[in-house]
Amino acid sequence: MSEIQTPTAPAEEVAESASQEQTQEAVVTNEAQVEEPVEAETGTTAKVRQYSSKADLLSHIQELVAGEEVLSRPELDSLKSSYYHFAKIEAEEAFNAYVNEGGEAESYQPAPDADEEAFKEHLNVLRERRAAEQKAKEEERERNLVKKLQIIERIKVILEKPDEVNKSYKDFKTLQQEWNETGEVPATQSTDLWRNYQQLVEQFYDTLKLNNEFRAYDFKKNLEAKTAICESAEKLTEDPDPISAFRKLQILHQQFREVGPVARELRESVWDRFKAASTVINKRHQDFFEGRKAQEQENLLQKTAICEIVESFNLDELKSFADWNKIAEQITQLQAKWKTIGFAPQKHNVKIYERFRAACDNFFTKKSQHFKEVRSNLTDNLKLKIELCEQAEALKESTEWKSATEKFIQLQKRWREIGTVPKKYSDEIWQRFNTACEYFFDAKKKENSSQVSEQKENLEKKRSLVERLKAIATPEEATDELRDVLRTIQDEWNQIGHVPFKDKDKVFKAFRTELDRLYSAIGATATRRRVERFKSELKTVGADRLKDRLLRQYETLKGEIKTYENNLGFLNLTSKSKEGNSLVDELNRKVDKLRADLDEIKMKIKACDEQEDEDTSDESDKA
């Protein structure tokens, strides 16, 4: 085909068209630079996948190795960090399970990671594949650099003959096409190379004289190309993957910039159409990352709440196995929930995880220490209970029923005071102790069965003594004969043997009541006699000296009574045993005796006062 000859356009029109074309390309270039994000690697945006589990990650890396995809550095780094993140979680779960089952943290030996070697091999394959691709790209960039330098030199050759520029138009367009089809060059050479090329293109258009028809044809082809780019960009607005759409948009921006100018009246509308689609894609891209940022912030709030829950447990209040295991179950559930929550913002992700891990480690460490102490206590308790078993077995043949019974009661009390023993010995050690106790008490029961009738006879004898006391009227005057009768009855009571246990306190209380009635009457009579004798002594001895002594005795007795009353108050609050009740009764009798003595002293003091008044009256009469 022969070369097309075109008429020459006016130099002013060609210059204006070239200037407008370059201006339009500069606008596209600036717009693309505004829209582009910071790139993880040259020409790419990092696509980092999140994995639900270690198995998910291993499955995906096997698919990658089997395929031909070349990963970026961030993607490789993400694979590595994700794997060791899951591996770390598995190791911690294994450790916690070991401790929860009663193992000691100090003796724990972690099992080797069975998947690590295969993972490293797969990762190395992907790294080598990437390295090979990077090397190939660098070599291709170097070749592209040589090609573009050659194109620049060939354009320079064309420009050396400005009179033949019109004839060289097809060659120039061919060189432009070759330039556009040639890929990337080394980044260090890209800017200068592009500037040199642009200067030559502008110089070419400055010297080129095209006719209006040919120029219109050129504008038409460029319009078709840019319209197709706009349509592609508009389709990308419906792409469900905003990251993929954004990366493809960067390619379309590069293509739009490389296509030549369109007619002046269409330039703004074409650019607005392309810009509108770009804005939608960029907005979706921005919204995606902002949404992920909001989700990460929500994840941080959820993880912070979990940390606060774990940290809020008051471990000092946990005493039993059940208490510790209840909290351990709650923390295990929180750990499971933690795994379902996604990543927190990058600057907080490690810190919040370390906080959660520290709280969990603190709990399980203290739980392990507590269980260790408990196991030690259980062992000590077992030793103590074995000693009680040995004592019970040594005592079970005894026929000293009373003393042996008391000893067995003490052994049983001590048994209840000792804590639990290891579960596997619990039934066995209890059976051993209980067998010894039952052996003794069965023997005692057989022995005591013959004593039941005798105790009933003794009860009737004691009841008859109570009736004899009731038959004695309260005396107005004490007699030696009455004292002898009471002593005789007491001797008979003491000689009578045991009565049935359930009647023991009742019959004794009735006996004591009658004795107290009679002895109180005897004591009152004796008190009156002593007071009368005291009044007689006052007339010869003198009231002052005796009154001082009586006042000191009075204060002493008041102090003793107060002490006994305090002791009685304490015993009434704390003692619920029959032995305690007997002690209370005895103290009450002592207090009654002291109060009687106090009343006698008061009567003597009153007698002293009366004698002093009488002496004072006599002295007045003498005066």
Disulfide bonds with the S-S distance in Angstrom:
none
